[in-house]
Amino acid sequence: MARSKTKSKTSVAIFCIIAIILGFIGGGFGITYATLPYNEELIVGEEVYYSYNENEKVNTVPVVIENGSMSIHFLELGNKYTGDCTYIKVGEDIDILIDCGSKSNSISTIQAYLDNYVTDNTLEYVIITHAHQDHYAGFATTEKVSSIFDLYVCENIIDFARTNQKETAKVYGNYLRELEDEMQAGANHFTALDCWNEEFVEQADGETVQAQKEYLLDEVNEISFQILYQKFYEEDASSENDYSVCVMFSHGDRNFLFTGDLEEDGEESLVENNALSKVELYKAGHHGSKTSSSEALLSVIQPQIVCVCCCAGSSEYTSTKDNQFPTQEFINRVAKYTEAIYVTTLCVDYKNDEFTSFNGNIVVTSTASTFGVNCSNNNTILKDSEWFKENRTWPNEV
C-alpha cells in the first residue's frame, strides 16, 4: 500500500493557480524560472510557471501493459531546454524512472504523462544518473515546490557515487534535502557503487539492506536491469558527466543501454569492465553530443535504435550549429550502425521560447513476440526530417 505523501496533488494544483495569479500581479517585475540561464548556482525562486496546462491533452502512445511486456518512454519535457527523463513500464505493476530534467518547471508535464501509466502512485525504482540540473532538477526543488519524491512513493533510489557539486550549491543542496525526506519516508537508497559491490547499506530506519547488481522485474526472470561498472564511480573526474550511472535493461535476448551523459573516457572504462553485447536500444549519451557515443562504445554495442533526448538545434549551450544537439560528429559515428535515430523535441526559436515536437514522446515497446518504436508526434527517423536536411548531412560511406 502506498504510504501517505506530505504534499498532495491537490496542493500542487492550488500552488499552480497561486503562482499564475502572482505572475500576473508581478507583471514585468518578475522573471520565470524557465527563462533563466542554465547553471548549477541558479537560485530557484517561488515563481515557477508550469509547462503543462491541465486543459491540454497529454500526448501519450498506446502500449501493451501485461505480464511479460515492457515499454521505454523518452519524454518531452514541456520547454525549450535539453534534458533527460525516461520512464519504463514493466508488466502491470513495475514503474521505473531514470532522471527527471530539464528544469523544475518540467515536473508538471512529466507528472501528467506518468499518471497515465502509474496506477498506484508508486515508482518501484528511481535512478538518478548524475548531478546536473538537466537530469535531476525534478528531484531537487525548493521546499515550496513538490518534487518527484513528493509526488510519488519511491521505493528504491539508485544514484551517483561521486559528484563535483558542493553541498552549499543551491540545486544540489535541494536534492540532498529531498532525498533525505524520501528516505525518512521509507525509501531504500543505494549508490551505483553500492550496487556493483552488492554492499549492505544501512537505511534511514536503521535496517540494513543489501544493494544488488541485478534487479529482476518479472515473475519468470525474463526482464531485469543491471548496474554496470565504470571507473568514475571510484575515481575523480574533471567532468560531472563522467560520474553517470550506467544501466543495462534486458528482456530475454534484447538489451537496452543507458549511460546518462557519460563521455569518452567513461565509455572506454565501461567497455573494459563489462561484457557488453549488441543492443536493440541505446539512449544516446549526453544528448547526442560530440563528446559521447564514441567509437569504442558503439563498435561493441552496435545499436539498432538510438533515441536522443534533446531540443534539436537549440543554442542553449553553443551558437556553433554543428555542435548543437544532435551534433554532426555524433551522427557520423552512429550512422555506421543504424539509420533508426529518433529525437524528442525541436527548437524553433530559442530566444523567443519557441519549440515543438520532433518525434515527440518516443516509446519503444518490447513483448514476447514484438519489438518496435512508436512516437506521439511522428515516426520519421532523423535523417528523413526537414530539420536534418537543412542542418546536417548523412555520411556517404556507412
C-alpha positions as CSV (number, residue, x, y, z in Angstrom):
1,M,0.0,0.0,0.0
2,A,1.3,3.4,-0.9
3,R,2.4,5.5,2.1
4,S,0.9,9.0,2.6
5,K,2.8,11.9,1.0
6,T,3.2,15.3,2.6
7,K,2.5,17.3,-0.5
8,S,-0.7,16.1,-2.3
9,K,-1.6,16.6,-5.9
10,T,-4.3,18.9,-4.8
11,S,-1.8,21.2,-3.1
12,V,0.2,21.2,-6.3
13,A,-2.8,22.4,-8.3
14,I,-3.5,25.1,-5.7
15,F,0.1,26.2,-5.9
16,C,0.0,26.4,-9.7
17,I,-3.1,28.6,-9.6
18,I,-1.5,30.9,-6.9
19,A,1.7,31.0,-9.0
20,I,-0.1,32.1,-12.1
21,I,-2.1,34.8,-10.2
22,L,1.2,36.1,-8.6
23,G,2.7,36.1,-12.1
24,F,0.0,38.4,-13.4
25,I,0.4,40.6,-10.3
26,G,4.1,40.8,-10.7
27,G,3.9,41.7,-14.3
28,G,7.1,42.9,-15.8
29,F,8.9,42.8,-12.4
30,G,9.4,39.0,-12.2
31,I,11.2,36.5,-14.3
32,T,10.2,32.9,-14.6
33,Y,12.4,30.0,-13.7
34,A,12.0,28.7,-17.3
35,T,13.8,31.6,-18.8
36,L,16.8,31.8,-16.5
37,P,20.2,30.6,-17.8
38,Y,21.4,27.1,-17.0
39,N,23.9,26.8,-14.3
40,E,24.2,24.9,-11.0
41,E,24.2,28.0,-8.9
42,L,20.8,29.0,-10.2
43,I,18.7,30.5,-7.4
44,V,15.3,28.9,-7.7
45,G,12.6,31.4,-6.9
46,E,9.0,30.8,-5.9
47,E,7.6,31.9,-9.2
48,V,7.6,28.6,-11.1
49,Y,5.4,28.6,-14.1
50,Y,4.5,25.1,-15.0
51,S,4.8,23.7,-18.5
52,Y,1.6,21.7,-18.5
53,N,-1.8,23.2,-18.7
54,E,-4.5,20.9,-17.2
55,N,-6.8,21.7,-20.1
56,E,-4.3,20.4,-22.6
57,K,-4.2,16.8,-23.7
58,V,-1.1,14.8,-22.9
59,N,0.3,13.1,-26.0
60,T,0.7,9.5,-25.0
61,V,1.3,6.4,-27.0
62,P,-0.8,3.2,-26.6
63,V,1.4,0.5,-25.1
64,V,0.9,-3.2,-24.2
65,I,0.6,-3.4,-20.4
66,E,0.6,-7.1,-19.4
67,N,2.9,-9.6,-17.8
68,G,6.0,-10.2,-19.9
69,S,5.9,-6.8,-21.6
70,M,7.9,-3.6,-21.1
71,S,7.9,-0.2,-22.7
72,I,10.5,2.5,-22.5
73,H,9.3,6.1,-22.8
74,F,11.7,9.0,-23.7
75,L,9.7,12.1,-22.6
76,E,9.4,15.6,-23.9
77,L,9.8,18.0,-21.1
78,G,7.5,20.9,-21.9
79,N,10.1,23.6,-22.5
80,K,12.9,24.6,-24.9
81,Y,15.7,23.1,-22.7
82,T,17.6,19.9,-23.3
83,G,17.2,17.3,-20.5
84,D,16.6,13.6,-19.8
85,C,13.6,11.8,-18.4
86,T,13.0,8.2,-19.2
87,Y,10.0,6.2,-17.8
88,I,9.9,2.4,-18.0
89,K,6.8,0.3,-17.5
90,V,7.3,-3.4,-16.8
91,G,4.2,-5.6,-16.9
92,E,1.3,-4.3,-15.0
93,D,3.0,-3.3,-11.7
94,I,6.6,-2.1,-12.0
95,D,7.3,1.6,-12.7
96,I,10.8,2.9,-13.1
97,L,12.0,6.5,-13.7
98,I,15.5,7.4,-14.9
99,D,16.3,11.0,-14.4
100,C,13.9,14.0,-14.3
101,G,15.1,17.1,-16.2
102,S,15.4,19.6,-17.6
103,K,14.1,22.3,-15.1
104,S,11.7,22.3,-12.2
105,N,9.0,23.5,-14.5
106,S,9.2,20.2,-16.3
107,I,7.7,18.4,-13.3
108,S,4.0,19.1,-14.2
109,T,4.5,17.8,-17.8
110,I,6.2,14.7,-16.5
111,Q,3.6,14.1,-13.8
112,A,0.8,14.4,-16.3
113,Y,2.4,11.8,-18.5
114,L,3.3,9.4,-15.8
115,D,-0.2,9.4,-14.3
116,N,-1.4,7.7,-17.5
117,Y,0.6,4.7,-16.6
118,V,1.5,4.8,-12.9
119,T,-1.8,3.5,-11.3
120,D,-0.7,3.1,-7.7
121,N,1.3,6.3,-7.2
122,T,4.4,4.3,-6.7
123,L,7.8,4.2,-8.5
124,E,9.4,0.9,-7.6
125,Y,12.8,2.2,-8.9
126,V,14.2,5.6,-9.4
127,I,17.7,6.1,-10.9
128,I,19.4,9.5,-10.9
129,T,22.4,9.3,-13.2
130,H,24.4,12.4,-12.2
131,A,24.2,15.8,-10.5
132,H,23.5,18.1,-13.5
133,Q,20.3,20.1,-13.4
134,D,19.1,18.8,-16.8
135,H,19.0,15.3,-15.3
136,Y,17.9,15.8,-11.7
137,A,16.0,19.1,-11.4
138,G,12.8,17.3,-10.8
139,F,14.2,15.8,-7.6
140,A,15.9,19.0,-6.5
141,T,13.1,21.6,-5.9
142,T,12.7,24.2,-3.2
143,E,10.7,23.3,-0.2
144,K,7.7,25.0,-1.6
145,V,7.6,23.1,-4.8
146,S,6.7,19.4,-5.0
147,S,9.4,17.3,-6.3
148,I,9.0,13.8,-7.9
149,F,10.0,12.5,-4.4
150,D,7.0,14.3,-3.0
151,L,4.5,13.4,-5.7
152,Y,5.2,9.6,-5.8
153,V,6.2,6.9,-3.4
154,C,9.7,5.9,-4.4
155,E,10.7,2.5,-3.1
156,N,14.3,2.2,-4.2
157,I,16.6,5.1,-5.2
158,I,19.9,4.5,-7.0
159,D,22.1,7.5,-7.7
160,F,25.6,8.6,-8.5
161,A,28.5,7.5,-6.3
162,R,30.5,10.7,-6.7
163,T,30.0,14.4,-7.6
164,N,31.9,17.6,-8.0
165,Q,29.0,19.6,-6.6
166,K,29.3,21.2,-3.2
167,E,26.6,20.7,-0.6
168,T,26.2,24.5,-0.5
169,A,25.2,24.6,-4.2
170,K,21.5,25.5,-4.3
171,V,20.3,22.8,-6.6
172,Y,22.5,20.0,-5.1
173,G,21.5,21.1,-1.6
174,N,17.9,20.9,-2.6
175,Y,18.5,17.4,-3.9
176,L,20.1,16.2,-0.7
177,R,17.2,17.5,1.3
178,E,14.5,16.0,-0.9
179,L,16.4,12.7,-1.0
180,E,16.7,12.6,2.8
181,D,13.0,13.3,3.2
182,E,12.1,10.4,0.9
183,M,14.5,8.1,2.8
184,Q,12.8,9.1,6.0
185,A,9.5,8.2,4.4
186,G,10.8,4.7,3.8
187,A,12.7,4.6,0.5
188,N,15.9,2.5,0.2
189,H,18.9,4.4,-1.1
190,F,22.0,3.0,-2.8
191,T,24.7,4.4,-5.0
192,A,25.8,2.8,-8.2
193,L,29.0,1.6,-6.5
194,D,26.9,0.1,-3.6
195,C,25.0,-1.9,-6.2
196,W,28.1,-3.0,-8.1
197,N,29.8,-4.2,-4.9
198,E,26.4,-5.5,-3.5
199,E,27.1,-3.7,-0.3
200,F,24.9,-3.9,2.8
201,V,23.7,-0.4,3.4
202,E,22.0,1.0,6.5
203,Q,18.8,2.8,5.7
204,A,17.1,5.7,7.4
205,D,15.0,3.4,9.6
206,G,18.2,1.6,10.8
207,E,17.5,-1.5,8.8
208,T,20.4,-2.9,6.7
209,V,19.5,-3.7,3.1
210,Q,21.8,-5.3,0.5
211,A,22.2,-3.5,-2.8
212,Q,22.2,-5.6,-5.9
213,K,24.0,-5.6,-9.2
214,E,21.0,-7.0,-10.9
215,Y,17.3,-6.5,-10.2
216,L,14.7,-9.0,-11.5
217,L,11.5,-7.3,-12.6
218,D,9.1,-10.1,-13.5
219,E,8.0,-13.5,-12.2
220,V,9.8,-15.6,-14.8
221,N,13.1,-13.5,-14.7
222,E,12.9,-12.5,-18.3
223,I,13.1,-8.8,-17.6
224,S,15.8,-7.2,-15.5
225,F,18.2,-4.4,-15.1
226,Q,21.9,-4.4,-14.2
227,I,24.0,-1.6,-12.8
228,L,27.2,-1.6,-14.9
229,Y,30.6,-0.6,-13.6
230,Q,32.8,2.3,-14.9
231,K,35.9,3.7,-13.2
232,F,34.5,7.1,-12.2
233,Y,32.3,5.5,-9.6
234,E,35.6,5.5,-7.6
235,E,37.9,7.9,-9.3
236,D,37.8,11.7,-9.7
237,A,36.6,13.1,-13.0
238,S,37.0,16.5,-14.4
239,S,33.5,16.4,-15.9
240,E,30.4,15.8,-13.8
241,N,29.1,13.8,-16.8
242,D,31.6,11.0,-16.2
243,Y,30.1,10.2,-12.9
244,S,27.0,9.0,-14.7
245,V,25.3,5.8,-13.5
246,C,25.2,3.2,-16.3
247,V,22.4,0.7,-16.6
248,M,21.6,-2.2,-18.9
249,F,18.0,-3.4,-19.2
250,S,17.3,-6.8,-20.6
251,H,14.2,-8.5,-21.9
252,G,15.1,-12.0,-22.9
253,D,17.8,-11.6,-25.6
254,R,17.0,-7.9,-26.1
255,N,19.2,-5.3,-24.4
256,F,18.7,-1.6,-23.8
257,L,21.6,0.6,-22.7
258,F,21.5,3.8,-20.7
259,T,24.7,5.8,-20.0
260,G,23.5,9.2,-18.8
261,D,26.0,11.8,-20.0
262,L,29.0,9.5,-19.8
263,E,31.8,10.8,-22.1
264,E,34.6,9.1,-24.0
265,D,36.9,8.2,-21.0
266,G,34.0,6.8,-19.1
267,E,32.7,4.9,-22.1
268,E,36.1,3.3,-22.6
269,S,36.0,2.2,-19.0
270,L,32.5,0.9,-19.4
271,V,33.7,-1.3,-22.3
272,E,36.7,-2.5,-20.4
273,N,34.9,-3.5,-17.3
274,N,31.7,-5.1,-18.6
275,A,30.9,-7.9,-21.0
276,L,28.7,-5.7,-23.2
277,S,26.7,-7.2,-26.0
278,K,24.9,-5.7,-29.0
279,V,21.9,-3.7,-28.0
280,E,18.5,-3.2,-29.6
281,L,18.2,0.2,-28.0
282,Y,20.8,2.8,-26.9
283,K,19.8,6.1,-25.3
284,A,22.3,8.5,-26.9
285,G,25.0,9.6,-24.5
286,H,25.0,13.2,-23.5
287,H,22.0,14.2,-25.7
288,G,23.9,13.4,-28.9
289,S,26.9,15.5,-28.2
290,K,30.3,15.1,-29.9
291,T,32.0,14.1,-26.6
292,S,29.9,10.9,-26.1
293,S,28.8,7.9,-28.2
294,S,32.4,7.1,-29.0
295,E,33.5,4.5,-31.5
296,A,35.0,2.5,-28.6
297,L,31.4,2.0,-27.3
298,L,29.4,1.9,-30.5
299,S,31.6,-0.7,-32.1
300,V,30.7,-3.1,-29.3
301,I,27.0,-2.3,-28.8
302,Q,26.2,-1.8,-32.5
303,P,22.7,-0.3,-31.7
304,Q,19.6,-1.0,-33.8
305,I,17.7,2.0,-32.4
306,V,19.1,5.2,-30.9
307,C,16.9,7.7,-29.0
308,V,18.2,11.3,-28.4
309,C,16.7,13.3,-25.6
310,C,17.3,16.9,-26.6
311,C,15.8,20.0,-28.1
312,A,17.3,19.7,-31.5
313,G,19.1,22.8,-32.9
314,S,18.9,24.7,-29.6
315,S,21.5,27.3,-28.9
316,E,21.2,26.7,-25.2
317,Y,24.9,25.6,-24.9
318,T,26.5,26.8,-28.1
319,S,25.9,29.0,-31.1
320,T,28.0,26.7,-33.3
321,K,25.4,24.9,-35.3
322,D,27.4,21.7,-35.9
323,N,27.8,21.3,-32.1
324,Q,24.2,21.8,-31.3
325,F,22.4,18.6,-30.3
326,P,22.3,16.2,-32.0
327,T,25.8,17.0,-33.3
328,Q,27.2,16.2,-36.7
329,E,30.1,14.2,-35.2
330,F,27.6,12.1,-33.2
331,I,25.6,11.4,-36.4
332,N,28.8,10.5,-38.3
333,R,29.7,7.8,-35.8
334,V,26.2,6.3,-35.2
335,A,25.5,6.2,-39.0
336,K,27.8,3.2,-39.3
337,Y,25.4,1.1,-37.3
338,T,21.9,2.4,-37.8
339,E,19.6,4.9,-39.5
340,A,17.0,4.5,-36.8
341,I,17.7,7.6,-34.8
342,Y,14.8,9.4,-33.1
343,V,14.7,12.8,-31.3
344,T,12.2,14.1,-28.7
345,T,12.0,17.9,-29.3
346,L,12.8,20.5,-31.9
347,C,13.9,24.1,-31.1
348,V,12.1,26.6,-33.4
349,D,13.4,29.9,-31.9
350,Y,15.4,29.7,-28.7
351,K,15.4,33.4,-28.0
352,N,11.6,33.6,-28.3
353,D,10.9,30.4,-26.4
354,E,9.5,28.6,-29.4
355,F,9.8,24.8,-29.6
356,T,7.7,21.9,-30.9
357,S,7.8,18.1,-31.0
358,F,10.3,16.4,-33.2
359,N,9.3,12.8,-32.8
360,G,7.6,13.7,-29.5
361,N,7.4,11.2,-26.7
362,I,9.3,8.2,-28.1
363,V,8.1,4.8,-26.9
364,V,10.0,1.6,-27.5
365,T,7.8,-1.5,-26.7
366,S,9.1,-5.0,-26.2
367,T,6.8,-8.0,-25.8
368,A,7.5,-11.7,-26.2
369,S,6.7,-11.5,-29.9
370,T,7.1,-7.9,-30.9
371,F,9.6,-5.1,-30.7
372,G,9.3,-1.6,-32.2
373,V,9.1,2.2,-31.9
374,N,6.1,4.4,-31.8
375,C,6.1,8.2,-31.2
376,S,3.5,10.7,-30.1
377,N,4.1,13.1,-33.0
378,N,5.5,11.1,-35.9
379,N,7.8,8.1,-36.6
380,T,10.1,9.9,-39.0
381,I,13.7,8.9,-38.5
382,L,16.2,11.8,-38.0
383,K,17.8,11.6,-41.5
384,D,14.5,11.9,-43.2
385,S,13.4,15.0,-41.3
386,E,13.3,18.5,-42.7
387,W,15.5,19.8,-39.9
388,F,18.2,17.3,-40.7
389,K,18.1,18.1,-44.4
390,E,18.7,21.8,-43.6
391,N,21.2,21.4,-40.8
392,R,23.0,18.0,-41.0
393,T,24.4,15.6,-43.6
394,W,24.4,11.8,-43.7
395,P,27.8,10.2,-44.3
396,N,28.3,8.9,-47.8
397,E,30.1,5.8,-46.6
398,V,28.4,3.9,-43.7
